């Protein structure tokens, strides 16, 4: 009996030793070639493969490979393949996921200052919104994520928010009364639409097509890239270009993963992502134009003359409420 116990103890020690040798960063595929570390990072998103954020992540892979002479690459996982956004962020916190393009709607539930991007009617167009990402206050917003073990690298834009209706164009605030609109689960969006007499209905993006088709919802608050990616124009008749909010994703890296890299490789990663997002912003601005032309050619009724005067009081109420956050207040002042 004693001999058997000794054997079990030896085998247990060997097993634990093997596990320790295989441990470390579970997300990054790390190997060594000719004495140099090589990395294959993982990037996770909720958007489908054709969406601008996903394409920007693919561009990051290209930039990484070019700047590292092939030592670094990135594998992109779209459409929530690695879990929900909450799952993705948790994985980055513990270092089992390298990068994520996480919607600002979700991240603003974890960091209040990010609600600045959802101040209604703050930006004239997508180009103006994208320029704001280089401001001092936006840099501070990203820095606030460090307390969560996250590195905020940048913001990638999907487009401005508009209103797509299955039937019945929205031309004034009165047309919104009692309508069931799918929105993203964010406090600012909830307050904005509720104040306008809408019945806001949060739901996963994957459920939108069938819900719109069957009348579970009357319409959706959406950017044009997502609209086209999901083919919602197939089951809808009316689009109003409200341009009521910008819609970025927060580009995030795991702090643990960044800390595991040499200073030189950290620079390569950050510069590659900056180049990819710069490219992605230009692509998003062009997509906004291309998607609009596609929808026009497809016969969708598009209302592009939209009077925001009746929204003024709601806009001011939201500005006033969220200006209690100093970063949001400065962001509003510098972009009005």
Secondary structure, 3 states (H helix, E strand, C coil): CHHHHHHHHHHHHHHHHHHHHHCCCCCCEEEEECCEEEEEEEEEECCCCCCHHHHHHHHHHHHHHHHCCCCEEEEEECCCCCCCHHHHHHHHHHCCCCEEEEEHHHHCCCCHHHHHHHCCCCCCCHHHHHHHHHCHHHHHHHHHHHHHCEEEEEEEEEEEEEEEECCCCCCCHHHHCCCEEEECCCHHHHHHHHHCCCEEEECCHHHHHHHHHHCCCCEEEEEHHHHHHCCHHHCCCEEECCCCCEEEEEEEEEHHHHHCCCHHHHHHHHHHHHHHHHHHHHHHHHHHHHHHHHHHHCCCEEECCCCCHHHHHHHHHHHHHHCCCHHHHHHHHHHC
